[in-house]
Amino acid sequence: MKNLSGAFLRYRIMAWVTGVVLASLTVWLVVGYGFLDYANTESKPDLYRLLWMAHGWLYVIYLVVGVDLAFRVRYSVGRTLGILIAGTIPFASFFAEAFVHRDLVRRELLPA
């Protein structure tokens, strides 16, 4: 398990990047549909569309590093799926990253 700290660091970075992008897009979505005219597709800013595409690609990277970490730690299929699905729910990747960190410290695989 010598490469575990590198795998965890990659997962941690992608969990935060994916989470921040998805959380900001979710807030933008609520504001856009609640207070602006985002029902009309021409009124959506190009940056909004690009960030949704970026989140899709970032999520693919999140999946790769999440599966890599899960294989190295030997997580069960259910726990692995829970961690991977967290990248699609706003703010859930932050909780998943904290859970993984706590679990690895508890297992004494990472220094506190």
N, C-alpha and C positions, 0 to 999 in steps of 0.2 A: 504494500500500500504506500510505497514511497512517492508516487505521483498524485496522491490524493489531495494534497494541499493545492496543487496547480489546477486539478479538475474542479475543486471546490471554488477556487478563485474565479475561474472562467464561468462557472454556474452563477456565482454571486453577482458578478458584473452583468451577465445577461439577464438575470432576474430583475435587477434594479433598472437597467436600461429599458427592458421590455415593459416593466411595471410603470415607469415614469411616462413613457410614450403613451401607453394605453390609458393611464389615469388622466393625463392631460387631454387626450382625445375624447375621453368620456365626458369630462367637464365641458369641453368645446362642443360636443354633441348636444348636451343638455341645454347649454346656452343658445346654441344655433337653432335648435328646434323649438325651444321655449320662448326665446325673445327675438330671434332673427328669423328670416324667411328661408330656412334651409330646406323646406319642403319643395321649393323651387330650386332645381339642380343648378341653374346658372348662377345663383347667388352664393354658392359655396366657394370659398377661396381655394386657389390651387394648392396652397400649403396644406390645407386640411386633407385634400385628396392624397397628396404625396405622403403625408404622415401615416395615413391608413395603409398605404402600400408599404411604407417603411416598416410599420408594425408587423405586417405579414412576413416580410423577410427576416426581421429580427426574431420573430417567433420561431421561424425555421431554425435559426441558429440556437435559440433557447432550447428547442427540442433536442438538437444534437448534443449540446453540452449537458443537458439534463439526463439524457440516456447514458452518456459517457459516465457521468457521476454515479448514476444508479447502478450501472454494471460494476464499477469499481467498489462501491460500498455494499453491493449485493442486496439491494432493496427488493422487496417483493413486487409483483406486478401491480398490485393495487396501490401501493405507496408510490411507485414510479408514475403510474397514471395520474394520481392525485397531484404530484409535483408538476407534471407536464401540463395538465389542464389548468393549473393555477396561472399560466401565462395568458389565458384567454378571458379571465375574470378580472375586472378592474380592482386593483389593490391586493389581489390574492397572491401575486408573486412575492410581495414583501413578506407576507405571513409564511409562505412556503419556504422562502430563503431562511427566515428566522427558525423555522421548524427544523430544517436540514442542519443548520449550524448547531442548534441545541442538541440534536440527535448525535452529530459527529463528536461534539465535545463530551457528551454523556458516554459515548462509546470509547472515549479517549483516543480517537483517531486524529483529532486536531488539538493543538494547544489552546487553552482558554485565553 
